[in-house]
């Protein structure tokens, strides 16, 4: 039924200008009203970060903008994205209440090693996240 | 006790007014002085005496910006507004059939609702104590109709309770009230509260609880005509041979408590939800259009502000075309009222004080999500006798609101099919418009099984992807410490908008902050 509906819905809704590559698996999503329950970096990214920084980390621009995470040298220092995720800054909301230490570390490691970023050194760990809260 | 300049106390002054002019004048005076009103609206402004050739620049043509423009123009100022979008109203916004909406990331939805149907992605209700908004509606001829918040025939639903079957609000409400009243009545009846309740009061309290909780003569809340008179009958009251009703089975206290359905019993008792509340006929943006009729000629549309700077006695905003990103122009004025959301303002080059800059930079905007789904027929009315009101659920859609307009009409109707905040809203934001509708259908069909058969089309707004707000409403990190400083004139600019109010996310907050800014600005200018 659900599969049938998905193809049906496509008839009614316009294909977005920038289509997402594949349909996202949301089976681990929507499990708690106040926290995210996804555990691996890619799923956490898809479940919260992609809302603003977009599915491929390309960012977006309107009256204000969400910076691209793709090919972003600011991600070189591990502490910088950790701090932003926990505490927020400007339009970026603090997500420290939504994500636990492990989740913050996972998603920071994900963005530092994807979308054209290749910062494999100084991996984020839950301990460091905890100390930065 | 506070004193007016003549040394007459407020209360003695009111006594004088009451004695001389009667109750109506007394009420009016009380309202003016803030005793009797709930919103801090102090009545219509009637600013006079703007100095010649005083220019005011207003950034943003939402309700705050247009309120400021309307009042300042009427006072005699030269007013100009810059607006990023090609229409006015900001978050006071409605999506209808024929509209296109492109969110950040380039995802475009072409809305396909039938004529007369709509989704209000932002504000959708006007409380009866939001006097400023209601007064502008009256002045501008914006027609209002009741918004139905509480519907006793709508559902309370929890996927873990009652085998996932939605329960009628009237059943849960009556059962909860009945059991609580029974417990209290019996304790009082057995002199269990001697310390707290006098003998005379105890007798009255028992009588009151018996009526309040629909208890029988033994003070029991049980299946019977008393409880069914409130929660409904298993076989309804009727006429003729089959007319005699059969009582419905009450749920036990334990079932009600463990269902957690009691969580939403008091939502409609909130100060801003109490009946009667309103919505504009035809969509919330009818209010925006009402303002736009008044001040539209002052607005430059498609103007993306790129810089705000102060020099000497003047303030200048630079802007470019929001479409092409080219052709930088400037607008210079004596004063500025800036209603640009801080989420966006924090990214604009400006020379506000370090204190103001710090506040601007510390205000992210909340995550919220709304989906409207149009169905081929109004099955909630035809099959389930739900006319307006809201069903609440623990599912990620959070609620379903039934349209309080065009009731009993044939043809399609639009439900507000999801309105979550928090973690659920973040996740809906992260999906494409098609995937969101898929999820909303998956959840909503657990409450209304007709969903898939009757689906026609859907539209959604994920507020973090709204290009001109980057979120739903301003979140103070430390309002206690920062609020007053954010209201202060900075250079020659005053901030206004829902974020500069204690009614965040409400249109009333935006309008009141603008009225306050306008009054203070006028005082500053005329006292120089």
Interface residues (C-beta under 8 A of the other chain):
Chain A: X1 X2 X5 X6 X8 X9 X10 X12 X13 X14 X16 X17 X18 X19 X20 X23 X24 X26 X29 X30 X32 X33 X34 X35 X36 X46 X47 X48 X49 X50 X51 X52 X54 X55 X60 X61 X62 X63 X64 X65 X66 X88 X89 X90 X91 X92 X93 X94 X98
Chain B: X84 X102 X104 X105 X106 X107 X108 X109 X110 X112 X304 X322 X340 X343 X344 X346 X347 X348 X361 X364 X365 X366 X367 X394 X396 X420 X422 X423 X424 X426 X427 X429 X430 X431 X432 X433 X434 X435 X437 X438 X439 X441 X442 X452 X455 X456 X457 X458 X462 X464 X465 X466 X467 X468 X469 X470 X471 X475 X477
